[in-house]
């Protein structure tokens, strides 16, 4: 177990009620919940790894693979769809060479399809590194990606 993980775990009690807050903290610190983290958490809380996976896979907020340095999210909600979200997604897929849910081999980018951001007045919307870009086009999105490279 890494020192960083040990430090994170020590800030929580060793009861099962700490599992979700620990998972959230681990993901915030490392970007995802690794196999090594699951093993360390299981040992710390004295519960099985399968119990941890059972809880963590129930919630969509937890990821088990390392994300890219830059996370690109393309809204696919109704307003965005009507205004060209699929063309934007196609451009991102083409530019990065990955599909939604994947990460580039160099871990530079991850691509996510999102059902709705709730920013319909700005549609179509792309969120890159938590920055919201509204009224996007495929060309504008390509420019954002180039600036992030």
SERO-4910 file (N, C-alpha, C, O; in steps of 0.05 Angstrom, whole numbers):
BEGIN
 pado doro    nc1    nc2    nc3   cac1   cac2   cac3    cc1    cc2    cc3    oc1    oc2    oc3
  Unk    A     17    -24      0      0      0      0     18     25      0     38     26     15
  Unk    A     11     44    -17     27     68    -19     23     86      6      3     84     20
  Unk    A     43    103     11     41    121     33     18    140     30      4    148     49
  Unk    A     12    149      5    -10    167      0    -36    154      7    -54    166     19
  Unk    A    -39    128      0    -64    114      6    -66    110     36    -88    114     48
  Unk    A    -45    103     50    -45    100     79    -54    126     92    -70    126    111
  Unk    A    -43    148     83    -50    174     94    -79    180     90    -92    190    108
  Unk    A    -90    174     67   -118    178     61   -135    161     80   -155    171     91
  Unk    A   -129    136     82   -144    118     99   -145    126    128   -165    123    142
  Unk    A   -122    135    138   -120    142    167   -138    165    175   -144    169    199
  Unk    A   -148    180    155   -166    203    162   -195    193    165   -213    210    169
  Unk    A   -200    167    163   -227    156    165   -227    134    186   -206    121    192
  Unk    A   -250    130    198   -253    108    217   -252     81    202   -254     80    177
  Unk    A   -248     60    217   -245     33    205   -271     18    205   -271     -7    204
  Unk    A   -293     32    204   -319     18    202   -329     19    174   -322     36    158
  Unk    A   -347      1    167   -358     -2    140   -371     24    130   -372     29    106
  Unk    A   -382     39    148   -395     64    141   -376     84    128   -385    103    115
  Unk    A   -351     80    131   -330     97    119   -324     90     90   -310    105     76
  Unk    A   -335     68     80   -328     58     53   -332     79     31   -314     85     16
  Unk    A   -356     89     29   -362    108      7   -345    134      9   -333    142    -11
  Unk    A   -343    146     33   -326    169     35   -297    163     28   -283    179     16
  Unk    A   -287    139     35   -260    131     29   -257    129     -2   -238    139    -13
  Unk    A   -276    115    -14   -275    112    -44   -275    139    -57   -260    143    -76
  Unk    A   -292    157    -48   -292    184    -60   -266    198    -56   -256    211    -75
  Unk    A   -254    196    -33   -229    209    -27   -206    197    -44   -190    212    -55
  Unk    A   -206    171    -47   -185    158    -63   -188    166    -92   -168    173   -105
  Unk    A   -212    167   -102   -216    175   -130   -208    204   -134   -196    211   -155
  Unk    A   -215    221   -115   -208    249   -118   -177    253   -118   -166    268   -134
  Unk    A   -164    238   -101   -135    240    -99   -120    228   -123   -100    239   -133
  Unk    A   -129    204   -132   -114    189   -153   -127    190   -180   -115    181   -200
  Unk    A   -152    199   -182   -166    200   -207   -183    176   -213   -201    177   -231
  Unk    A   -178    155   -198   -194    130   -202   -188    112   -178   -170    118   -161
  Unk    A   -203     90   -176   -199     70   -154   -184     46   -166   -196     30   -180
  Unk    A   -159     44   -160   -142     23   -172   -146     -3   -156   -157     -3   -134
  Unk    A   -137    -25   -168   -138    -51   -155   -122    -50   -129   -130    -61   -108
  Unk    A    -99    -37   -130    -83    -34   -106    -98    -19    -84    -96    -25    -60
  Unk    A   -113      2    -92   -129     17    -72   -150     -1    -60   -155      0    -36
  Unk    A   -164    -17    -77   -185    -34    -67   -173    -54    -46   -185    -59    -25
  Unk    A   -150    -65    -52   -137    -84    -34   -130    -70     -7   -135    -81     14
  Unk    A   -120    -45     -9   -113    -30     15   -138    -23     31   -137    -25     56
  Unk    A   -159    -15     18   -184     -8     32   -195    -32     45   -204    -31     68
  Unk    A   -195    -55     31   -206    -80     43   -191    -87     68   -204    -95     88
  Unk    A   -165    -85     67   -149    -92     91   -155    -72    114   -158    -80    137
  Unk    A   -156    -47    107   -161    -26    127   -188    -29    141   -191    -27    165
  Unk    A   -209    -35    125   -236    -37    136   -243    -66    144   -264    -71    155
  Unk    A   -225    -85    138   -230   -113    145   -255   -123    131   -272   -136    144
  Unk    A   -258   -117    105   -280   -127     89   -268   -139     63   -245   -134     57
  Unk    A   -284   -154     49   -273   -167     25   -272   -147      2   -286   -127      1
  Unk    A   -254   -153    -17   -251   -136    -41   -277   -137    -57   -285   -117    -69
  Unk    A   -290   -160    -57   -315   -163    -73   -337   -145    -61   -354   -135    -76
  Unk    A   -337   -141    -35   -356   -123    -23   -351    -94    -32   -369    -79    -38
  Unk    A   -326    -87    -34   -318    -60    -43   -327    -56    -72   -339    -36    -79
  Unk    A   -321    -76    -89   -329    -74   -117   -359    -73   -120   -370    -59   -137
  Unk    A   -373    -89   -103   -403    -89   -103   -414    -61    -97   -433    -53   -111
  Unk    A   -403    -48    -78   -412    -21    -71   -404     -1    -93   -420     15   -102
  Unk    A   -378     -2   -101   -368     18   -119   -380     16   -147   -384     36   -161
  Unk    A   -387     -8   -156   -399    -11   -182   -428     -3   -183   -440      1   -204
  Unk    A   -441     -1   -159   -468      7   -158   -471     37   -165   -491     46   -176
  Unk    A   -450     52   -158   -450     81   -163   -434     88   -188   -412     79   -192
  Unk    A   -446    104   -206   -432    111   -231   -409    130   -227   -394    134   -246
  Unk    A   -407    142   -204   -386    162   -199   -358    149   -198   -338    163   -201
  Unk    A   -356    123   -192   -330    111   -188   -320     99   -214   -335     85   -229
  Unk    A   -294    103   -219   -281     90   -243   -258     74   -233   -245     79   -213
  Unk    A   -252     52   -249   -232     33   -241   -208     33   -260   -190     17   -258
  Unk    A   -209     51   -280   -186     54   -298   -177     83   -297   -192    101   -292
  Unk    A   -151     86   -302   -139    112   -301   -151    130   -323   -151    122   -346
  Unk    A   -161    154   -316   -171    172   -336   -148    187   -349   -125    188   -339
  Unk    A   -153    199   -371   -133    216   -384   -129    242   -369   -144    249   -351
  Unk    A   -107    255   -376   -101    281   -363   -123    302   -369   -128    319   -352
  Unk    A   -135    299   -392   -157    317   -400   -182    301   -405   -181    282   -421
  Unk    A   -204    308   -392   -229    294   -396   -247    311   -413   -254    333   -406
  Unk    A   -255    299   -436   -273    313   -454   -301    300   -452   -303    276   -455
  Unk    A   -321    317   -446   -348    307   -444   -365    321   -465   -366    345   -467
  Unk    A   -380    305   -480   -397    316   -501   -426    310   -494   -433    286   -490
  Unk    A   -442    331   -491   -470    327   -484   -485    315   -507   -482    322   -531
  Unk    A   -503    296   -501   -519    283   -521   -549    286   -515   -566    272   -525
  Unk    A   -555    306   -497   -583    311   -491   -599    321   -515   -587    326   -536
  Unk    A   -625    323   -512   -642    330   -535   -635    356   -548   -631    356   -573
  Unk    A   -632    377   -533   -625    403   -545   -598    402   -559   -595    413   -581
  Unk    A   -579    389   -547   -552    387   -560   -554    369   -584   -541    375   -605
  Unk    A   -568    347   -582   -571    329   -605   -583    343   -629   -572    341   -651
  Unk    A   -604    358   -625   -617    372   -647   -599    393   -659   -601    399   -683
  Unk    A   -581    404   -644   -563    425   -654   -535    414   -662   -516    430   -664
  Unk    A   -532    388   -666   -507    378   -677   -488    364   -659   -464    361   -666
  Unk    A   -497    354   -636   -479    340   -618   -466    316   -630   -443    310   -624
  Unk    A   -480    302   -647   -468    278   -659   -445    285   -678   -425    270   -679
  Unk    A   -447    307   -692   -425    316   -709   -400    323   -692   -378    317   -699
  Unk    A   -406    335   -669   -384    342   -651   -371    316   -640   -347    314   -640
  Unk    A   -388    297   -632   -377    272   -621   -360    258   -643   -339    248   -638
  Unk    A   -371    258   -667   -356    245   -689   -329    258   -694   -309    244   -699
  Unk    A   -328    285   -692   -302    299   -695   -283    292   -673   -259    288   -678
  Unk    A   -292    291   -648   -275    284   -626   -264    255   -628   -241    250   -624
  Unk    A   -282    237   -636   -274    209   -640   -252    208   -662   -232    194   -658
  Unk    A   -257    222   -683   -237    222   -705   -211    235   -697   -189    224   -702
  Unk    A   -212    257   -683   -188    272   -675   -172    257   -655   -147    256   -657
  Unk    A   -185    245   -635   -170    231   -613   -165    202   -619   -147    190   -608
  Unk    A   -181    190   -637   -177    162   -644   -187    143   -622   -178    120   -620
  Unk    A   -206    152   -606   -218    136   -586   -249    139   -587   -259    158   -598
  Unk    A   -263    120   -575   -292    121   -573   -300    131   -545   -283    131   -527
  Unk    A   -325    140   -542   -334    147   -515   -329    125   -495   -334    101   -501
  Unk    A   -320    132   -472   -313    113   -451   -284    103   -452   -276     88   -435
  Unk    A   -269    113   -471   -241    104   -474   -222    127   -467   -229    150   -465
  Unk    A   -197    119   -464   -175    138   -459   -153    132   -479   -148    109   -487
  Unk    A   -141    154   -488   -119    150   -508    -96    134   -495    -93    135   -471
  Unk    A    -81    119   -511    -60    102   -501    -39    118   -484    -26    107   -466
  Unk    A    -35    143   -491    -16    160   -476    -28    173   -451    -15    189   -438
  Unk    A    -53    167   -445    -67    178   -422    -70    208   -423    -74    221   -402
  Unk    A    -69    219   -447    -72    248   -450   -102    256   -449   -109    276   -437
  Unk    A   -120    240   -462   -148    247   -463   -166    223   -457   -159    200   -463
  Unk    A   -188    230   -444   -210    210   -440   -235    224   -452   -238    248   -451
  Unk    A   -252    207   -464   -276    218   -477   -301    205   -464   -302    181   -460
  Unk    A   -320    223   -457   -344    213   -444   -369    225   -458   -369    248   -467
  Unk    A   -389    208   -461   -415    216   -471   -432    222   -447   -435    205   -429
  Unk    A   -445    245   -446   -461    253   -423   -490    257   -433   -494    269   -454
  Unk    A   -509    248   -417   -537    250   -425   -547    279   -425   -561    287   -443
  Unk    A   -539    295   -406   -547    323   -405   -531    337   -383   -526    327   -362
  Unk    A   -523    362   -390   -509    379   -370   -528    399   -357   -521    411   -337
  Unk    A   -552    401   -369   -571    421   -359   -564    449   -368   -572    469   -355
  Unk    A   -550    451   -390   -542    477   -402   -554    480   -430   -541    488   -449
  Unk    A   -580    473   -432   -593    471   -458   -592    498   -473   -591    498   -498
  Unk    A   -593    520   -460   -592    546   -473   -565    551   -487   -563    567   -505
  Unk    A   -544    536   -480   -518    538   -492   -513    516   -512   -490    514   -522
  Unk    A   -532    500   -518   -527    476   -535   -518    483   -563   -525    504   -574
  Unk    A   -502    465   -574   -490    441   -562   -467    447   -543   -452    466   -548
  Unk    A   -464    431   -523   -445    436   -501   -423    415   -501   -429    391   -504
  Unk    A   -399    424   -497   -376    407   -492   -363    417   -466   -360    441   -462
  Unk    A   -356    398   -449   -342    405   -424   -314    392   -426   -312    368   -428
  Unk    A   -294    409   -425   -266    399   -426   -252    409   -401   -250    433   -395
  Unk    A   -242    389   -386   -229    395   -360   -246    413   -342   -237    432   -330
  Unk    A   -272    407   -341   -292    421   -325   -298    449   -334   -311    464   -319
  Unk    A   -288    457   -357   -295    483   -368   -316    479   -389   -314    463   -407
  Unk    A   -338    494   -387   -361    491   -404   -357    508   -429   -352    532   -428
  Unk    A   -361    495   -452   -360    509   -478   -387    507   -491   -396    485   -496
  Unk    A   -400    529   -495   -427    529   -506   -428    537   -536   -409    549   -546
  Unk    A   -450    530   -548   -455    536   -577   -432    526   -594   -421    540   -611
  Unk    A   -424    501   -589   -401    489   -602   -408    479   -630   -431    473   -636
  Unk    A   -388    477   -646   -389    464   -672   -366    443   -672   -349    443   -654
  Unk    A   -366    426   -692   -344    407   -695   -318    422   -698   -298    413   -686
  Unk    A   -317    443   -713   -293    458   -718   -283    472   -692   -259    471   -686
  Unk    A   -301    484   -677   -293    497   -652   -283    476   -632   -263    481   -617
  Unk    A   -295    453   -631   -287    432   -613   -259    422   -621   -242    417   -603
  Unk    A   -254    419   -647   -228    411   -656   -206    431   -647   -184    423   -640
  Unk    A   -213    456   -648   -194    477   -640   -188    475   -610   -165    478   -601
  Unk    A   -209    470   -593   -205    467   -565   -186    443   -560   -168    445   -543
  Unk    A   -190    421   -574   -173    398   -570   -144    404   -578   -126    396   -564
  Unk    A   -140    418   -600   -113    425   -608    -99    443   -587    -75    439   -583
  Unk    A   -114    461   -575   -102    478   -554    -95    462   -529    -77    470   -514
  Unk    A   -108    440   -525   -102    423   -501    -79    404   -506    -68    393   -487
  Unk    A    -71    400   -531    -50    380   -537    -23    389   -528     -3    375   -532
***
